[in-house]
Amino acid sequence: MFLSSELLGCSAKPEGVDADLPWRDIAGFRNVPAHNYLGIGLSYVWRVIEDELPTLKRWAVHHDYREVDMSDKHLPALGGKSFEDLKKINPHGAEYWSARDLQPLLGYSQWRRFEQAVERAISSCKESGNNPDHHFAGAGKPITGGKGAVQVVEDYHLSRFACYLIAQNGDPRKPEIAQAQKYFAIQTRRQELTDHLAADLERLELRKQTVEEFKALSGAAQDAGVQSKMFGVFHDAGYKGLYGGLGRDAIKTKKGVPEKENLLDRMNATELAANQFRMTQTRDKLARERVHDQNQAIRTHEQVGKEVREAIKRIGGDLPERIPPAEHIKEVVDERDAGGLLGDASDKNKDK
C-alpha cells in the first residue's frame, strides 16, 4: 500500500490538465511513506485511501488514463542511459553500481553535491536498521587526465538498495531525481507482483499434488480394509489428529468456509503442505506396517495427524486451525491465468 502511494506521488505531475486537483498535495503525500516524516499515521493514510482516491480515480477514468505499463521497455530511463546499463559485476558475482557513474544520470554536475545525497542515503540506511557497509563500499575510481595522467578519485560501490536510497534522498527539484524515484517505485512494485505470482503458483502446484495424494491415500485405505462407506470417517480422523480434534466440518465452521466448498480449495501453501505431509506419511505407514484392519487404519491416520501437529509445535509454526482461509483456488487460477494446473482431479474424490 505504501509503495503504491510512492508510485502515485512520483507520477503526480501531469501538465495542462485539471489545475483544480491538488497535484502538489498528491506528490507530497509520497514523502510520508518514502521518508517516514515523524512516523506514518495509519489512520491518515487510510482516510486518504477511503475518501480521496475515489475522486482521483474518477478523474483518471474521465481523462482515459491507463495503468502504468511495467514492462521493461516502458520503464523510465535515467538520463540518456538505462540504470541497468551501468550495472557491474564484482569477482564474487554480486551486482553493484559506481557512484561516479550514477552521479551524472541523477542530474549532478558536482561530486560535492552528489556526495551530500550519498551521505543522507547512508543515514537513511542506518535508520532503517541496515548496515551501510553492506551497501555503500568505499572505493577509488581511476580517472585518466588530458595528458594521460591517472588520478584516483573517491568513489562508492553501491548496491541496488543504496541506489534507491540515493534517489529518495536526492534533490527533488531535479527532474532526473523524480524520474529515478519513479523508476524504483515501479521496479519495487514489479518485484511485489513477481513474488505474489510465485506464491500463487506454489499454492496451485501444492493443490494439484494434494488432490493426487488424496486419491492415493484413498486407495491405500481401501487396501488396508477401509470400506467405502467409512472413507469419510477415515479422512476425518486425519483432520482430527492434525487440527487438535477438529473434523472437517468443525474446521470449516471455525474458519468460516461455506459448507459446499472444498476445504482444500481454501488452504494456503503452508496448510496444504502440512496436509499433504499427513497424507503421504499415513499412506506409507499403512503399507509399511501392513495394516489390514479398518479400525486400525483409522487410528493410524489420526495418530499420524497428531505427530505432524506436534512437529509443527516443536518448530514454532502456525497450527493449521489458526491459519486464516485463503482466497478460493479458482480465483487464483483466474487471476494468474493458470488454468489447467488442477487438471481433471478437482471434481473427483472431493475431500469436502
C-alpha positions as CSV (number, residue, x, y, z in Angstrom):
1,M,0.0,0.0,0.0
2,F,2.8,2.4,1.0
3,L,4.9,1.6,-2.1
4,S,1.8,2.1,-4.3
5,S,1.3,5.6,-2.8
6,E,5.0,6.3,-3.5
7,L,4.5,5.5,-7.2
8,L,1.3,7.6,-7.3
9,G,3.1,10.6,-5.8
10,C,6.1,10.2,-8.2
11,S,3.7,10.2,-11.1
12,A,1.5,13.1,-10.0
13,K,2.9,15.7,-12.3
14,P,0.5,15.9,-15.3
15,E,0.8,19.1,-17.2
16,G,-2.1,21.1,-18.6
17,V,-4.9,19.2,-17.0
18,D,-7.3,20.0,-14.1
19,A,-5.3,22.6,-12.2
20,D,-8.0,22.4,-9.5
21,L,-6.8,18.9,-8.5
22,P,-4.3,19.1,-5.6
23,W,-1.3,17.7,-7.5
24,R,1.2,19.2,-5.2
25,D,-0.5,17.6,-2.2
26,I,-0.7,14.2,-4.0
27,A,3.0,14.4,-4.8
28,G,3.8,15.5,-1.3
29,F,1.8,12.5,0.2
30,R,4.5,10.3,-1.4
31,N,7.0,11.8,1.1
32,V,5.2,10.3,4.0
33,P,5.9,6.6,3.2
34,A,9.2,7.4,1.5
35,H,10.8,9.3,4.3
36,N,8.6,8.5,7.3
37,Y,8.3,12.1,8.4
38,L,7.5,11.9,12.2
39,G,6.2,8.4,11.7
40,I,3.4,7.2,9.5
41,G,-0.1,7.9,10.7
42,L,-2.0,4.8,9.5
43,S,-5.4,6.4,10.2
44,Y,-4.4,9.4,8.0
45,V,-3.2,7.0,5.2
46,W,-6.4,5.0,5.4
47,R,-8.5,8.2,5.2
48,V,-6.8,9.2,2.0
49,I,-7.4,5.8,0.5
50,E,-11.1,5.8,1.5
51,D,-12.0,9.4,0.9
52,E,-9.6,10.9,-1.6
53,L,-8.6,8.1,-4.0
54,P,-12.1,7.5,-5.4
55,T,-12.2,11.2,-6.6
56,L,-8.8,10.8,-8.3
57,K,-9.9,7.5,-9.9
58,R,-13.0,9.2,-11.4
59,W,-10.8,11.9,-12.8
60,A,-8.4,9.3,-14.3
61,V,-11.3,7.4,-15.9
62,H,-12.8,10.6,-17.3
63,H,-9.4,11.5,-18.9
64,D,-8.9,8.0,-20.1
65,Y,-5.6,7.5,-18.2
66,R,-4.3,4.0,-18.4
67,E,-2.4,1.9,-15.7
68,V,1.4,2.1,-15.8
69,D,2.8,-0.4,-18.2
70,M,5.5,-2.2,-16.2
71,S,7.3,-4.0,-19.0
72,D,11.0,-3.2,-19.3
73,K,10.6,-1.2,-22.5
74,H,8.4,1.3,-20.7
75,L,10.4,1.7,-17.5
76,P,11.8,5.2,-17.2
77,A,15.4,5.6,-18.2
78,L,17.8,7.6,-16.0
79,G,19.2,10.3,-18.3
80,G,20.4,9.1,-21.6
81,K,21.3,5.6,-20.4
82,S,19.4,2.9,-18.6
83,F,20.1,2.4,-15.0
84,E,20.6,-1.3,-15.7
85,D,23.2,-0.4,-18.3
86,L,25.5,0.9,-15.5
87,K,25.4,-2.3,-13.5
88,K,28.7,-4.0,-12.9
89,I,29.5,-7.5,-11.5
90,N,32.3,-7.9,-9.0
91,P,34.6,-11.0,-8.9
92,H,32.2,-12.7,-6.4
93,G,29.3,-12.4,-8.9
94,A,27.4,-9.6,-7.0
95,E,26.0,-6.7,-8.8
96,Y,27.0,-3.1,-8.0
97,W,26.9,0.4,-9.4
98,S,29.6,3.1,-9.3
99,A,28.6,6.3,-7.6
100,R,30.7,8.2,-10.1
101,D,28.7,6.7,-13.0
102,L,25.4,7.3,-11.3
103,Q,26.2,10.9,-10.5
104,P,25.5,12.5,-13.9
105,L,22.5,10.3,-14.6
106,L,20.9,11.8,-11.5
107,G,21.5,15.3,-12.7
108,Y,24.5,16.2,-10.5
109,S,27.4,18.1,-12.2
110,Q,29.4,18.4,-9.0
111,W,30.6,15.4,-6.9
112,R,30.5,17.5,-3.8
113,R,26.7,18.0,-4.1
114,F,26.1,14.4,-5.1
115,E,28.1,13.1,-2.1
116,Q,25.8,15.0,0.2
117,A,22.9,12.9,-1.2
118,V,25.0,9.8,-0.7
119,E,25.6,10.8,3.0
120,R,21.9,11.3,3.5
121,A,21.3,7.9,2.0
122,I,23.8,6.3,4.3
123,S,22.0,7.9,7.3
124,S,18.7,6.6,6.0
125,C,20.3,3.1,5.6
126,K,21.3,3.2,9.3
127,E,17.9,4.4,10.4
128,S,16.2,1.5,8.6
129,G,18.3,-1.0,10.6
130,N,20.6,-1.9,7.7
131,N,24.4,-1.9,7.8
132,P,25.7,0.8,5.4
133,D,28.9,-1.1,4.9
134,H,26.9,-3.8,3.1
135,H,25.5,-1.3,0.6
136,F,28.0,1.6,0.4
137,A,31.5,0.3,-0.1
138,G,34.2,3.0,-0.3
139,A,36.4,2.6,-3.4
140,G,38.7,4.6,-5.7
141,K,38.0,5.2,-9.3
142,P,40.9,5.8,-11.7
143,I,40.4,8.9,-14.0
144,T,42.7,9.5,-16.9
145,G,43.6,13.1,-17.5
146,G,44.2,15.0,-20.7
147,K,47.9,14.2,-20.8
148,G,47.4,10.6,-19.8
149,A,48.0,11.1,-16.1
150,V,45.8,8.8,-14.0
151,Q,44.2,10.2,-10.9
152,V,42.3,8.0,-8.4
153,V,39.2,9.8,-7.1
154,E,36.8,8.9,-4.3
155,D,34.0,6.6,-5.3
156,Y,31.5,4.2,-3.8
157,H,30.4,0.8,-4.9
158,L,26.6,0.8,-4.4
159,S,24.1,-2.0,-4.0
160,R,20.7,-1.7,-5.7
161,F,19.2,-0.7,-2.3
162,A,21.9,2.0,-2.0
163,C,21.0,3.5,-5.4
164,Y,17.3,3.5,-4.3
165,L,18.2,5.4,-1.1
166,I,20.2,7.9,-3.0
167,A,17.3,8.6,-5.3
168,Q,15.0,9.0,-2.4
169,N,17.4,11.5,-0.7
170,G,18.4,13.4,-3.8
171,D,17.4,16.9,-4.8
172,P,13.6,16.7,-5.6
173,R,13.9,19.7,-7.8
174,K,16.0,17.8,-10.3
175,P,13.8,16.0,-13.0
176,E,16.4,13.2,-13.1
177,I,15.7,12.5,-9.4
178,A,12.0,12.5,-9.9
179,Q,12.5,10.1,-12.8
180,A,14.7,7.8,-10.7
181,Q,12.2,7.8,-7.8
182,K,9.5,6.7,-10.3
183,Y,11.8,4.0,-11.7
184,F,12.5,2.5,-8.3
185,A,8.8,2.7,-7.3
186,I,7.9,0.8,-10.4
187,Q,10.7,-1.8,-10.0
188,T,9.6,-2.4,-6.4
189,R,6.0,-2.9,-7.5
190,R,7.1,-5.3,-10.2
191,Q,9.0,-7.3,-7.7
192,E,5.9,-7.4,-5.4
193,L,3.9,-8.8,-8.3
194,T,6.5,-11.3,-9.2
195,D,6.7,-12.6,-5.6
196,H,2.9,-12.8,-5.4
197,L,2.8,-14.7,-8.6
198,A,5.4,-17.1,-7.4
199,A,3.4,-17.7,-4.2
200,D,0.3,-18.3,-6.2
201,L,2.0,-20.8,-8.5
202,E,3.4,-22.6,-5.5
203,R,-0.1,-22.9,-4.0
204,L,-1.6,-24.1,-7.2
205,E,1.1,-26.8,-7.6
206,L,0.6,-27.9,-4.0
207,R,-3.1,-28.1,-4.5
208,K,-2.6,-30.3,-7.5
209,Q,-0.3,-32.6,-5.6
210,T,-2.7,-32.8,-2.7
211,V,-5.5,-33.9,-4.9
212,E,-3.3,-36.7,-6.3
213,E,-2.2,-37.6,-2.8
214,F,-5.8,-37.7,-1.5
215,K,-6.6,-40.2,-4.3
216,A,-3.6,-42.3,-3.4
217,L,-4.4,-42.3,0.3
218,S,-8.0,-43.4,-0.5
219,G,-6.6,-46.3,-2.5
220,A,-4.2,-47.2,0.4
221,A,-7.1,-47.0,2.9
222,Q,-9.1,-49.4,0.7
223,D,-6.1,-51.8,0.6
224,A,-5.9,-51.5,4.4
225,G,-9.5,-52.7,4.8
226,V,-11.4,-49.4,5.0
227,Q,-14.9,-49.9,3.5
228,S,-16.2,-47.2,1.0
229,K,-18.9,-46.1,3.4
230,M,-16.2,-45.4,6.1
231,F,-14.0,-43.3,3.9
232,G,-15.4,-40.1,5.4
233,V,-14.6,-41.3,8.9
234,F,-11.1,-42.4,7.8
235,H,-10.3,-39.0,6.3
236,D,-11.9,-37.1,9.2
237,A,-9.6,-38.9,11.6
238,G,-6.6,-37.4,9.9
239,Y,-8.0,-33.9,10.2
240,K,-8.8,-34.5,13.9
241,G,-5.2,-35.5,14.6
242,L,-3.7,-32.6,12.7
243,Y,-6.3,-30.0,13.8
244,G,-6.4,-30.7,17.5
245,G,-9.6,-32.7,17.5
246,L,-11.5,-30.7,14.8
247,G,-13.0,-32.7,12.0
248,R,-13.6,-31.4,8.5
249,D,-17.0,-29.7,9.3
250,A,-15.7,-28.2,12.5
251,I,-12.7,-26.7,10.7
252,K,-15.0,-25.2,8.1
253,T,-17.1,-23.7,10.8
254,K,-14.1,-22.3,12.7
255,K,-12.7,-20.7,9.5
256,G,-16.0,-19.5,8.1
257,V,-15.6,-21.7,4.9
258,P,-19.0,-22.4,3.3
259,E,-20.2,-26.0,3.7
260,K,-20.4,-26.6,-0.1
261,E,-16.8,-25.5,-0.7
262,N,-13.9,-28.0,-0.8
263,L,-11.8,-27.3,2.3
264,L,-8.6,-27.9,0.4
265,D,-9.5,-25.1,-2.0
266,R,-9.3,-22.6,0.8
267,M,-5.9,-23.6,2.2
268,N,-2.8,-21.5,1.7
269,A,0.5,-23.2,0.7
270,T,1.6,-23.8,4.3
271,E,-1.6,-25.5,5.3
272,L,-1.7,-27.5,2.1
273,A,1.9,-28.7,2.7
274,A,1.0,-29.9,6.2
275,N,-1.9,-31.8,5.0
276,Q,0.0,-33.3,2.1
277,F,2.7,-34.5,4.5
278,R,0.0,-36.0,6.7
279,M,-1.4,-37.9,3.8
280,T,1.9,-39.2,2.4
281,Q,3.1,-40.3,5.9
282,T,-0.2,-42.1,6.5
283,R,-0.1,-43.9,3.2
284,D,3.5,-45.0,3.8
285,K,2.7,-46.2,7.3
286,L,-0.3,-48.2,6.3
287,A,1.8,-50.0,3.7
288,R,4.9,-50.4,5.9
289,E,3.0,-51.9,8.8
290,R,0.8,-53.9,6.5
291,V,-2.4,-52.7,8.1
292,H,-5.4,-54.7,7.1
293,D,-8.0,-53.7,9.7
294,Q,-10.4,-50.8,9.2
295,N,-10.3,-49.5,12.8
296,Q,-6.5,-49.8,12.9
297,A,-6.3,-47.8,9.7
298,I,-8.5,-45.1,11.1
299,R,-6.4,-44.9,14.3
300,T,-3.2,-44.8,12.2
301,H,-4.4,-41.8,10.2
302,E,-5.4,-39.9,13.4
303,Q,-2.0,-40.7,15.0
304,V,0.0,-39.5,12.1
305,G,-2.0,-36.3,12.1
306,K,-1.1,-35.8,15.8
307,E,2.6,-36.4,15.0
308,V,2.6,-33.8,12.3
309,R,0.8,-31.4,14.6
310,E,3.5,-32.0,17.3
311,A,6.2,-31.4,14.7
312,I,4.7,-28.1,13.8
313,K,4.6,-27.1,17.5
314,R,8.2,-28.0,18.0
315,I,9.4,-25.8,15.2
316,G,7.2,-22.9,16.3
317,G,4.9,-23.0,13.2
318,D,1.3,-21.8,12.9
319,L,-1.1,-24.5,13.9
320,P,-3.4,-25.2,10.9
321,E,-6.7,-24.3,12.6
322,R,-5.2,-20.8,13.3
323,I,-4.3,-20.2,9.6
324,P,-7.0,-17.9,8.0
325,P,-8.7,-19.2,4.9
326,A,-7.1,-18.2,1.7
327,E,-9.0,-16.9,-1.3
328,H,-10.7,-19.7,-3.3
329,I,-8.2,-21.6,-5.5
330,K,-10.4,-20.9,-8.6
331,E,-9.9,-17.2,-8.1
332,V,-6.1,-17.7,-8.1
333,V,-6.4,-19.7,-11.3
334,D,-8.5,-17.0,-12.9
335,E,-6.3,-14.1,-11.7
336,R,-3.0,-15.7,-12.7
337,D,-4.3,-17.3,-15.9
338,A,-3.1,-20.6,-14.6
339,G,-6.0,-22.7,-15.9
340,G,-5.3,-26.4,-16.2
341,L,-2.9,-26.7,-13.3
342,L,-5.6,-28.5,-11.3
343,G,-6.4,-30.9,-14.2
344,D,-9.4,-33.1,-14.0
345,A,-8.8,-34.0,-10.4
346,S,-10.6,-31.1,-8.9
347,D,-14.0,-32.6,-9.4
348,K,-13.1,-36.1,-8.4
349,N,-12.7,-37.6,-4.9
350,K,-13.7,-34.2,-3.4
351,D,-12.5,-34.1,0.2
352,K,-15.3,-31.8,1.4
